[in-house]
Amino acid sequence: MSTDVQAAFGAGRDGYPDVPVPRSAKGGRRRLSIMAAAAKLFRERGFANTTTDAIGEACGVSGPAIYHHFKNGKQQILAELIWEIGDELRQAVGKVSNASLSPYEQLELFLRAEAGAIHANPDIFPLIFTEDRYLRPEDLPVTLERRRYFIALRASLIRAVRPDLDHQELSTMSVTVQFVLGGTTFNMQDPDTGRVQEQTVQMALALVRSTPAGAPSPQASAR
C-alpha cells in the first residue's frame, strides 16, 4: 500500500474531519425515523419544498416536535444526513488498510466498499450534490473538508494503479469515479440493486484503466 494511502487510513481518525454532534443527538429510534423520512422527502421534493410538518407527518410526529430532536430543524437534519453517509463511507473503506493486495486489487476493494455504502443509502447520497447549498454556513466547511478527504483518498489509490496521470487528471478521475458509483441513486429504477452496484464498480474500474484524450497509453509510457 502506498505511503499516501497508509497516511490516509492509518491509526485513529487521521485527518478525517469530525463534526460537533450533540451528545443528546446520538441514537434513538425516533430520531433515526425522522432522519429516514426527511432523506426520502428531500430526495423526492427537494429540501426547499419539504416542510418540517411534512417530515413529522411522514414519521408520525408533529412538526414542532422535530425541533425537540433537531434544534435547528430541517437544516440540521440535512447536515447530519450528509455527515452520516460520510461516516459510513469511512467505515466501509477502512477495510482496505489491512489488505495485502496489489494496487489494482486494493482499488477494486475500495470501490466495492464505497459502492456498497452508497447504494445502502440511496436517498442520502444525492443530497450531497443537490441540496448542500442549503446547509448552514457553520456546517459547510466540515462538509467540504470531508468531500476533499474522499477525493484525495480515492486519488491516492488510483495513482498507485495509474502513475502516468498528473495531479489534475487524478483529481478529475477521482470525482468522476464517485459519480459513476453513485449516479444511479439519482434516479434508481432497477430494483436489483446488487446487479446495478456491480455494474457501477465495473464501469468505475474501466474508467480508471482508460487513457485521457491526448495522453500516451500506460503501455506506451512503460516502453
N, C-alpha and C positions, 0 to 999 in steps of 0.2 A: 504494500500500500504506500502511496506517495506521502512525502512529509506533509504536504498541504492538507491531504485528506486526514492524516493522523491528527494534525493540529485542530482540524475542524471537529473531529469526533472526540478523541482523547478522553480524559477524565473530567467528570463534572459537567457543567453547562458549556464550557469552552466557547465563550463569546456569543452563545445563543441568548438573545435579549429576553430578559424576564419582564413580566408585566405585573403591576401592582393590583392584584385581585384581592379584595377584602376577605378576611377570614370567614365572615358570615356568608360570603358568596359561594363557598365551596360545598359541593354535594347537595343533596336534597332532590327527591323525585319531582316535586312541584316545579322547582327551578329548572330542572332539565326538560320537563314537558313544555314549559314556557319557551325555552330556547329552541326546541324542536319545532314548535308551532310557528314561532317567529321566522325561523330559517325557511320554512316552506312558503310562508306568506311573502317574505322578502323576495324570494326567487320568483314566485308566480306573479306578484303585483308590483314589485319594486318597493324599495324602502320608503320613498316619499308617499306612496299610495297605501301604505299599511299603517293603520292607527293602533294605538295601544288597546283600544276597545276590541278591535278585530282579533288581536293576538289573544286577549283574555277570553273572548268567545270561543276561539279555536281550541283552547285548552281547559275551559271550564272554570275560569276565574273572572272577576270583574276587572275592567280596565284599570281603575285606580289601584287595585291590588298588585298590579305588575310592579308598581313603584316600591312595594314592600320588599320585593326580591331584587329589583334593579333600580337603585336610587336615581340614576339618570335616564330611566325609561328605555325607549327602544334604541337610542344611540348606544347605550351601554350594552344592550343585548347584541347589537351588531358587532361591536368591538370584541366582545367575548366569544362570539361565534368564530370570527376570523382568527383570534388568538388560539382558540381550541383546536382548529384544524392544523395550525402550525405546530402545536404541541404533539398532536397525533402523528404528523409527518416526522417530527424529530424522533419520536419513539420508534416509529416504523423503520426508518432508515438506519437507526443506531446499530442494527444487527450487522451491518457491513463492516463495522470496526473490528469484529472478531473473525472475519472470514479470510482464510488463507487461500485466496483465489487469484487468478490472473486479472489484470486491469479490466479486460472486457467482461469477465465474469462478475467482478465487483460492481461494474456499472450496471450490468443486467440485473443483479440482485437489488441494487439501489432503486432502479426504475420500477421493478416489480413491487417493492415495498411502498414506493411513493404512489404508484397507481392504485394499490390496494387501499391506502389511506384516503386517496381522492375519491374513489368510487364507493367507499363506505360512507362518504358524506356528500352525496350528490347535490343536496340542497345548499350546502355551505360553500363549496369550492368556488362556484361562480360569483359569490358575493365579494370575494377578494378583489375582483376586477371590475365588477359592475356597480357596486354600492359603496366602495371605500371612500368616495368623495363626501359621504355623509358622516364620516367619523368626526368626533370632536377633535379640535386642534391638539389637545393634550394627548389623545390616543393615537394620532397619526405617526409620530416619529418612531415609536417602537414597532408599529406595524410595518413601516417601510424598512426598518432595520432587519426585521425578520425575513422580509421578502428578499433583501440583498443577501442575507445569510444563506438562504437556499440556492440562490442563483450562483453564488461563489462556490458552494459545496458541490453542486451538480457540475459546475465548470471544471472543478479540480479533478473529478472522476473522468470527465470527458477528455481532459488534457492528457491523462495517462494513456488513453486509447488513441487520441489524435494529437500527438505532439507537433504536428505540422501546422496547426491552427494558431493564429495570433490571438492576442487578448480580446480584441473586439469580436472576432469570429467565435471564440469560446463563449463569451457573454451572450451573444445573439443566439447561438445554438442552445445554450442552457435554458434561456427564456422560451425558445420555440419548442424545445422538448417538453417543457412543463405544459404548454398549451396542447401539444399532441396528446399527452397523457390524460389531461382533464377536459379537453374540448367537448367531448360527448356529453358531459354533465350539464352543459348549457341547454341542450335540447335532447334529453335522453328519451328515445322512443323504443329501443330494443330492450325487452325485459331480461334478456340473457346477459346480465352484466359481466359474468365471468368471461364470456366469449368476447365481449366488447373490450374488457380490460386487457385481455391477452392481445387483441388486435392493436390496441394503442401502444403496448410495450414493444411489439414487433415493429410498428411504424417508427417509434422513437429510436430504436436501435438502428433501423435502416437510415434514418436521418443522420445519426452520428457517423455511420460508415460512409455517407455521401461526401462529395467534394464540392466546396463552394465554387460558384461560377468564376472562371478565370484563374483558379488556383491549380497548381500541379497536383496530380493524384498522390496519395500516400505512397503507392508503389513506385511512382516515378521519383519521388523525393528520396526514397531509400536507395536508389541506384547510385 
